[in-house]
Amino acid sequence: MQKRGRSFIGAAVTLRDEPREPEIIHQDFNSMTPENAMKWESTEPSRNNFTLTDADRYAEFAKKNHLQLHCHTLVWHSQLPLWVSEGGFDNKTLIGVMENHIKKLVTRYRGVCTRWDVVNEALNEDGTYRKSVWYDTIGESFIPIAFSLVRKYDKKVQLFYNDYNLEYNNEKTAGAKRIVKLIKSHGVEIDGVGYQAHLASEATPTAPGAAPDQKTLEAAFHATADEGVNVIYTEIDLRMNTPATADKLKVQAAAYERVAKSCLAVKRCMGMTVWGISDKYSWIPGVFTGEGAALLWDENYNKKPAYAGFLKGIRG
Ligand code: G3I
């Protein structure tokens, strides 16, 4: 991967009592994303009361294991405490609240975070802006403001806009392109766009929600990369209807292969992160009823065919 000019293969991590996970991280990954620990509800549950013990554990783990740390996430409508989302702040005060949060987190993890997801999931499926306290109070300029504030407190960390369903090269992808242009039009830096890649591993790539064919994945990357930013996959998981069968696992392996290939085929794709390690803990069954088995290791930490498919895609 590095020989081919890419910088990381990562996993979302929840530090838990599972001895196989650190071993796997050590063997297979050089980057990690804290799955929940750096989100607003975990780090600033009430105004100016920062609870960073848990987030610190992830930063320490990354340092100790020489991993890149993909820090997730600063400005998001979800996992946002009510004191922010229903605080009734005016424009100026809300920007102050945002700056106080960004300043604390970005300064504390300066030199440890390789990348920050600065703004997460600001778009609706049709590419318009999602209703949120940020957009409703500040308007679209909440996005360049957030990026400029992160840069103010860390001159080096890479700044990402991150969203899901950008992989289809459709209206939502065009929305992400518009965001890149918007940020730049304010004279503010953005390093890249994160494509989450929470997709279904259907045999037919055109099925709704399925991982699209490779050409579409590449075109979706180009939509933003051609604006002069890097692109990455930030949260890959390719779910199936459970229970898994040999046939479905084969289809999933092929989907992992084409997702990986699409990154390697696009020069500006710098790396990929899978959203977890074992199927045992994936968020999918809790949200998509009857679906799951979306990751590279099964519930017993055995490598699945998807692992070989992903590796094949990486090696080309
Ligand atoms: O920590 C509490 C625990 O104290 C409580 O007993 C338990 C009861 O439900 O909940 C625990 O919190 C859960 C948290 O994960 C930590 O496990 C929340 O309920 C649960 O909603 C939360 O889910 C996370 C989800 O984001 C929330 O939106 C998932 O783990 C996490 O994988 C998921 O990740 C998101 C990315 O951040 C953004 N992109 C989409 C992706 C998938 O939804």
Residues whose N, C-alpha, C, O or C-beta is under 5 A from the ligand:
A	BS01	G3I	E35 N36 W283
